[in-house]
Amino acid sequence: MTQEQIWQTVLAQIKLNVSSANFATWFANTKIAGLSGGVITVSVPNSFSKEWLEQKYKTDILKILKSVDSSIKDIEYTITPQKKIFLNNTVKINNDEQLGFSEFERDEETNLNPKYDLDKLIVGPFNELAYAAGEAIIENPGEAYNPLFVYGGVGLGKTHLIQGIGNKIKERHYSKKIRYLPAERLITDVVNSIRENKAEELKREFQTIDVLIIDDIQFISGKTKTQEEFFHIFNALYQNNKQIILSSDKHPGSIPTLTDRLRSRFEGGMIADVSMPDFETRVAILKQKSEEKGLNISFEALEFIAANIQKNVRELEGALNKILIVEKINKRPSNLDDIKKQLKSIISVKTKVTSVENIIDKIIEFYSLEDNNLFISSRKKEYSKPRQLAMYLLKKELKLSYSQIGRKFGGKDHTTVMHACSLVEKEYEENQKFTQEVEMILERIYS
């Protein structure tokens, strides 16, 4: 493989495991600058990206690199400012279309990516409520469904939806000031404003916005000062009928360490979930995306991919990216047999296998439990609910006996475990929000 092909492979795999907002924020304009003595040098556009990739993603990137080329032993970063072409107020970075990674485009004024066209969004039962709410907002921003809170698992098209809404508002209401921000950028702006004693200036800047779109708002969990500042920003916009659109991987009621007053604001408008599309919709998505990437894949092959990849939309696109890479290397189209071989590694992990430790870890991670401890003897709901759910999943997914589960939780009586499982089963059947919460946790357990 060439250095360029190696890095495109890394990007394709990273893209499966991070949100579109994070991918665009941290991996935009990165490329391999050199490879010498087993050390690969990656070019990044600024020091902020360098620091973030070193601290958050180095292990994941190095693991992928080693799987592609076993001679690679380490990774370094070098800062190379990008050359930009300015066209009609849009910033376009050169060489960003190789694998359809046009997340790198953005409108300077709104920070929206023109790629996210609502007309190109496949709509089905999995996202029709959120889409319908978006259409109403486009007609009357600030008047209908304010705020709009869209939530669902990773890679289901939330970013496409909310940015698509923003682009349509810009198209129809050109005088309105629109701003899109990933939550991590919001956190950074708040931290910098406090450090520089410009918090009031930041608030005033936000108050000039007519439509504020924040992606991955769950990341403000645990950020006390950011939550405090965002509460004031939210109130100022809401009271002046300015539109607020938020996305999250969780229902607002399930975001840990979120202040009650913010949770109340988030739940005060329209809450719409986005779930995994059904088989027919997955085929339609694959067909559209393969055409966008210039892939000529048979309908039989599209059905094969849709039947075997059911986790999320991003994984579907990741499969197409892998096919595209192989076609570039082989310099010929892939047939169904080729595709089955190419996707074998992705499809082979479909079998559900997990462990007690994995279930416990994923529940702790989802609920952000203090001290990473699920075994604290506490009746507080923030501990009792995850503990009961863990018992239920150990019974349901691993088929452990009530006595075995009791021993895992410090020798609890089997009747206590039975009662916990019964409570969770009832809540799962009657509470849609909790049902979706459990399904998100299961998705993480088996991903």
N, C-alpha and C positions, 0 to 999 in steps of 0.2 A: 504494500500500500504506500502511496505517497503521503507526505506529511499532511497535506490538505485532506485526503481521504480519512486519515487517522483521526483528525480533529472533528470532521463531520460525523464520524461514528460515535465519538465521545458526546457531541451535542445531541445526537439522536437519542442516545440512552439517557442522558441527563434530563432531556425534555419529558421523558416518561414519568419522572419522579418529583418534578417541581411544578408549581403553578406557572401559568403563562406570564403572569406579572413578574415573578421572580426570575424566570428564564430571560425575559426581555431586559430586566434591570441589570442582572449580573453577568450574563453571557453574551450580550450584544457586543459586536465588534471585537470579539476575541478570536485569536488564530495562533497557530504554531509559528514561532519565529525562528526556531532552530532546534536541532537534535545533535548532541555531542556527548560521547562518553557515557551513554545511558541516561543523560539528563535532558529532558525536553523543556524548552523555554516557550512559554505562552505569552503572547502579546495581549495586553489589556489597555483600555482607553484612559484610565486614570488611577490614582493611588487608592481611591475609595474601593474600586472594583478589585484591585490587587489585594488589599487587606481582607476584603470579604471572602474572596475565593480561597485565600490562604487559610483563613480561620474556619470557614464553614464547609468548603467543598473539596479541599485538597485530597482527602482520603478517598472520596468517591471517584474523583477524576483519575487519580493514580491507579485505582483498582481497574477501571475500564481500560486505561492505557496499557497496563500490564497484560490484560486479557487479549488485547489487539497485537501487542508487540512485547514479547517477554524480555527483550533486551533493555526496556525502559525501566530505570530504577528510581528516578526521582523527577520532580517537577519544580521549575522556577518560573517567576513572572517578571515581565519587563513592561514598562509603561510606554505606549506608543500612541500619542494623540491621533485621532482619526481625521481623515480628510472628508469634508462634507460637500454635497452638491445641493444648492438651494433651488427648489423649483416650486413656485406658487405657494410659498410659505411653508412648504413641507421639507423636512430634513430627511435625506435619503443617504444611507451609508453604502459605499460601493461594495459589491460582491456579497450581498446579503440574501440573495435569492437561490443559492445553490441547492438547498434542501427545503425550500419553502419557508425559511426562517425570516419572513418579512415582519416579524415582531419588532425588528430593528428600526422600522420606519416609525416616525411619529410627527405629529403636527406640533410645531413649536409653541403655538399659542395655547392649545388645549391639552397637549401631551397625549392625545388620542392617537392610536394607530389606524390609519386609513384602511388597512387591510381588513379590519373588523367591520364588514358590511352586513347589516341586519338582513338584507335581501338574500344573502348567501347562507344564512343560518338555517339548518334543517330543523323544522319544528315538528314535534310529535307529542305524544302523551307525557313524555318525560320532562318537557320544559314549556308546555303550552300556557300554563298559568303565568309564569314569569314573562313569557313573550307577550301575552295579552296585556299584562300590566304595563310592560314597556311601551306598547303601542299607544295606550291611553296617556302615558306620560309624554310621549313625543307630541301628541296633539295639544296638551295643556300642561307644560312643565310647572311644577309647584302646586298644581291644583288637584291632580289625581294621584292617589297612592304615594303619599309623602310621609316618611321615607319609603323607598322600595328596598327591601332586604332580601337578596337572593342567596340561597345557601344550598350546598350539596357537596359531594365528594370531589376529590382532585380530578381534574381532566375531563369534566363534563360539559365544558363550554360556557362557564359563567363569565369569564373574561370577554369572550366573543360577544355575549349577550349585552353586558353592561356597556362595553365600549361601542358596540353597534348602536345602542340607544343614544349614546352621546353623539356619535357621528350623525345620526338622523336629526337630532335636535339642532345641531350646528347647521345642517342642510336646510331645515325648515324655519329656524328662528336664528338667522345669521347674526342678529344684534346681541344675542345672549352670550354672556361670558361663561365658558365651560372649562372645567379643570378635572382631569383624571389623575389619580395618584395611587400607586401601590401603598399599602399601609406602612411598609417599612420606610418609604420615603417620607410619609407623614411623621413617623417617629423621629427620623433624622432631622426634619425641619423643626420640630418642636424642641428637640434637644439642643440644636444649634441656636435657636432663638433665645432659649433660656441662658445658654452659655454666654451669648453676646448681649444679653439684656435687651432683647428685641421682641419679647413675647407679645407685647401690645401691638407692635408693628405687624407681626404675623397674623394676629386676629383681624386687624383692619384689612389686611390683604385678602384674607378668606371672605370677609364680609362683602367684597366687591363681586364675588362669584355668584352666578345665577343657577348653575347646575354643578354640584360637587359629586364626583364619583370616586369612591374609595374601594380598592380591591383588597381582598384578604384582610378584612377588618379584625379578624380573630387575633392577629398579631399584636394588637394593643393590649391583649390580656396580660396582666401583671405589670403593665407600664403605667404606674399611678399618675405621674405628671402628664403623660400624653393623654390619658383618659380625662383628666381634669381640664386640660386646655381644649380637647376636642368637644367636651360637653358644652363649653361656652360658644365654640364655633358653631356647633350643631344648633344650639338654641337661637343664635343670632340669625342664621340662615332660615330656619324653620319659621320663626316669627315674622319674617319678611317674605314668606311664600316662595322661598328659593328651593329648588328641587335637590334632594339628597338621595343618592343611590349607593348602596353598600353590597358587597359580596363577602361571603364567609364559607368556610368548610363545615360550619356548625350552625344550628339554630341559635338565635341570641340567648335563649334560655339555657343552652349547653356550653356557652363560652365561659371557661373558668375565670375566676378573679376579675370579672367585669362588674363595675359598680352598678348598684341597683338602679340609679337614676339614668345611666346610659342604657342599660338593658330595657328599661321602661320606654325610653325614646325609640330604641330600635324596634320594639314590638308595637309601637303606636301607629304604624302605617300598614303597608302590605308586606306580608312575609310569604315568599314563594320558593318552593324547593325545586331543585333540578336533580333528576335521578338518572339511572343508566337507561339509554334508549333500548327499545325492543329490537328483535332481529331484523325486521323489515327496515326500521329506521337506521340501524347500523349499516346495512347494505347501501342505503341511499347516501349516507355520510361518506362511506368508502368510495362510492362512485363519483361523488362530487369532488372529493379531495384528490383522487387519482387523476381526474381530468385537470385539476388545478396544477398538479405536479408534472403533467405531461406523460403520465403512465397509461399505457394501453393494456389494461388487465381484463381478462375475460370475466363474464358475469359469474361463471362457475367458481372462479378463483375468489371473487369478491364474497360470494356466499360462504366459501370455505373459511375465509378470514373472519367474517362476521359470526359464524357459528362457533369458532374456536377462541375468539378474543372478546370477552364480555365484561372486562373490568371497567374501562372508561373510554371516552372518545380519544383521549390523548394516546392511549395504547394502540388504538386502531391506526392513528396517524403515524405512530412510531413504527408499526409494521410496514406501512407504505414507504417510510423513509429508508428502512432497511432494504426493501426491494429495490428502491431507487439507487442506493449506494452500490448494490451488487450489479445492477444493470450498467452503471457507469464503469465499473471495473471490468465486467465481461464484454461490454460494448454490444449487447444484444438484449432484446426483451426477454422477460421471464415467463415461462409457461406454468401451468398448475403444479407440475411435479417439482419444478425449480422452487416455487413459492413454498411448497410443503417442506422442502429441505431447509430453505432460508429461515423459516419461522419455527423450525422444530424446537429451538432453544426457548422461544417465548411460549409456545403452546404446551411444551412438556411440563411446565411448572403449574399447569392448570389444576392438577390433582390437589385436593385440599389436605394438607398435612400441617399440623401445628403441635404445640406442646403446652403444658401447664404454665411454664415460664413465659412463653410468648403471649398467651392470653392475658396473664397478669400484667406483663410489661406494657401491652398495648392499652389496657384499661387505665393504668397509671398515667401513661402518656396522654391519653385522650382527655382525662379529667384533670390533668396537671396537679396531681396530689402532692401536697407538701411532703418533703423528705422521701419522695418516691416510695411511700409505704402504704400498702393496701391492708395491712394487718393490724393497724392501730385499733385498739379496742375503744371505739367511740360510737355513740349513737347519733352524732351529727350527720345530717343528710349528705354532706359532701364526702363522707367516708362510708356511711352505711349503704348508700345507693350503689356506688361502684363495687363494694364488697359483695352485695347480693347479686349484682349482675355477673361478677366473676364466678360465683357459685353456680349460677344458672348456665353460663357458657361452658364451664367444666363438665357439667352434666350433659348438656345438649351436644357439644362438639366432640368431647373426648369420651363420653359414655362412662364417666367415673361413677362409682356408687356414692350414695349420700354419706356413708361412713368414711369413704376415702376422702371426699371433699372436706368433711368435718375435720379430719386429721390435718389437712393442708392449712386449715385456718385455726390452728392452735388447739385442736382437740374439741371443737364444737360438737354438740350432740347432733345425731342425724336428723332429729325432728326440727332442729333450728335450720338446717340446710334445706329440708323439705319446705318449710315455711317460706324461706327466702326465695326459693325457686318458684313457688306458687305465686308470690307477690309479683315477681318479675314477669312471669307468664301472663298474669292478668293485665299488668301495665302494658306489656308488649301488644296485647290484643286490642286494648281499649284506647291507648294514647298514641296517636299517629306520630307525634314529635319524638316520643321515646322509641317507637319502632324504627324510625329513620336513624336515630342516634345509634341504636344497636347494629343496624345494617352498616353504618359507617365504620364502627369498630370492627365488625367482621371483615369488612373490606381491607382494613389495615392489618388484621391478623393474618389474612391469607395472601396479602400482596407480596 
